[in-house]
Amino acid sequence: MSVADQCPIPPHRDHATPADPADPAGQQAPEAGPAEGHVEPSALWVATKATWRWFRAAPAERTPLLGGAALYGAGALVHAYHLPWWGIGLATVAGSIATYASATNRLTGWRVGGATTATAASGVWLASGAELGVTAGPSALATWLFVGTFGVGYGLHRLGLRRRPQEADEPQIEVVAPEVPRISWESYLAGWGLDGASVVKAEPTRLGERVLLDTRGTGKLASAFNARALEEQIAQDFGLAVGRVEVRRGGIAGQMRISVRLKDPWAQPIAHPMLDMTSEVRLVEVEDARKPLIVGQDPETGRPLGFTVWDEDGAAHWMVVAIKGGGKTVLLNNVLERLTAADNVAVWGIDVSKGKDLRRWRDAGALGPTACGASERAKAVRILELAVKTIKWREAHSNEAVFQPRPGHPLIEVVIDEVDALVAGGDQLGQRASAALTYITSKGRSASVGCILVGQRGTAAWMGGANIRANIDRFALLKVGRGNEVRNAVGEMGIALPDIASYGEGKPGVVLFTDIAGAYEVGRTFKLKDLEDIEALAAGRAPSEIEPDLLAHLGTGYTQLASIDDQAAAPVAGQAAAEEPEQDVVRSPEERAAELAQLRGHLMLLPPLTADDAARVREHSAARWELFHRVEAEAEASLSSTVPADAREAILGRLADGEAARQELATAAGYSPAAIKRFMTQLRQEKVVDCHGRGPATRWYLVGDEHVA
């Protein structure tokens, strides 16, 4: 099968079939005709599909055009069926009244009258069409009146869309009139240790008030004040939770900004805009991954919360940290909803823990290669290695300094939930996964191959290693278990970040987005947890197709992993298929040669190796075996070393009394903790002792004793 036969994109110049390396003259065989049973789509089907995509790109602006054509056709139908004009007139009066009543509750300003007028005008047109017709006689004038009236109405509709607050990238914020502040800030400054500061600007917000102070009159720098202590003092004076107060430096030196949330910002979860028609945040039907993805809202300002997966420097690498029940799965569902709505993104998903939510997106066909569940861990590693091959191919074949995502040439976003389950264990699969992730995070940015790593801790050990952790440039922090988790995740940034534990008051879904530059925004994710809602949003979505030449380069490894039917059924490398072995079938040499030729045609197998290539493969294999034997010899030498008799006796005597930590064993044996670590590793290899737990919580016990896992 040629590259052109496999390419899902309409014919283009990249369909050229490379020359057969076995043909010394470089001549190509003539192209084969279409496969048997293949039917070319009709022009009507292609036009219908293109029109549908055109409407989906901007439904609010373009749907009225379809409605106008339907209304004009309805005028002809009511005349053809001889419907009475007076009946349509009565229905128009009733419909106008109902429209006005509904619009009064749902719309504001001139839009109420606009909706009512549109209903009345539609009824007048249908009554005129029923009486006069639309194709002959006086109907010609009626047709021109229809076109003119519809044109004026459509123009007013487009003008109204431009004036909507949420339509622009920088949405307008509806706040209480700033000329009537409710807090007398000047009366509190002295008690807060800000004697001499002056109020520059005070204004109400959706949840309380905020003030900008000039601190130069205090004789101190704005950074000299303890923001945490100020927040606690202000919260105490107003009788609020500490998380309801935020103190930060202003835009210029010598200024301080204080925000007080008098109302509970987390009283109600924020409904997802695609599931709630009354939401004040609007999401587009066809997303563009080059713009921030709207995944939530700041309840204080009303601004949408943006999740940036691509900027002018390339793909972003994200770390999402939250304890169990902290809202990381809901955040991930919101991100997947926007990613799968984009036409320039291909999402590759991995969750080798439970995979319950990710499996819904995969089964709906919205994702590319995906591995769900512990049984597909080897498959997950293969997906990461395909991402590495993609980066190398784009680096070699792209003429762009930064790969620009577009339909057919997408941003590839590798989403990994519970990343520790993939890289932990220290086995071969974990090492391969860590190596692939290290390459993706270090080289994937300019090739537009990004990743989102989700876990319960932000440490390097939890995320797969220090090299992976060092290349993460964006962070999402939700409900965390320790106060120092923010520092573990983002490091020392030289800027005070909100304490997400107190800011969110323990509510799930409250999130802090920040980057290595220190810029941050906070808010709450949309509610997207029910599996039925996920299925409804994922229905009908598909990942963007990758480049045809890249598809040919990745070969059947990609097509097998991307096949929905093959997601859970096909065996993967390192796993044996749990099926009955096939019985041997004796084939003649001619049958075997024909079978190999057929496989080479359909699966794009490489031609046989040349003598030089075969020699290089043998040399590489010999070097790998030499390394393997050397490692084995070192392991045997390590195993042959003995633990000192006194240390062995003391350790086993202590463990006979019950489980013990490494520090307890060091005290009992009289050796350093580092030496005890070596001794315990040796005893574990001898299968004398074993352990459970991780890090400081590791507990050792004698093999055969009962223990609490």
ABEGO torsion letter per residue (X at the ends): XBAAAABABBBBAAABBBBBAABAAGBBBBBBBBBBGBBBBBAAAAAAAAAAAAAAABAAAAAAAAAAAAAAAAAAAAAAAGBBAAAAAAAAAAAAAAAAAAAAAABBEAAAAAAAAAAAAAAAAAAAAAAAEAABEAAAAAAAAAAAAAAAAAAAAAAAAAABAAABABBBBBBBBAABBABBAAAAAAAAGABGBBBABBBBBAAEBBBBBBAAAAGBBAAABBAAAAAAAAAAAAGBBAAABBBBBBABBGBBBBBBBABBAAABBBBBAAABAABABBBBABBBAABBBBABBBAAAGBBBBBBABBAAEBBBBBBBBBBGAGAAAAAAAAAAAAAABAABBBBBBBABAGAAAAAAAAAGABBBBBBEAAAAAAAAAAAAAAAAAAAAAAAABABABBBBBBGBBBBBBBBBGAAAAABGGBAAAAAAAAAAAAAAAAAAAAGBBBBBBBABABAAAAGEAAAAAABABBBBBBBABAAAAAAAAEBAGBBBBBAAAAAGGBBGBBBBBBAAGBBBBEBBBBBABAAAAAAAABGBBBBBBBAAAAAAAEAAAAAAABAAAAAABBBBGBBBBBBBBBBBBBBAAAAAAAAAAAAAAAGBBBBBBAAAAAAAAAAAAAAAAAAAAAAAAAAAAAABBBBAAAAAAAAAAAAAEBBBAAAAAAAAGBBAAAAAAAAAAAAAAGABBBBEBEAABBBBBBGBBBBX
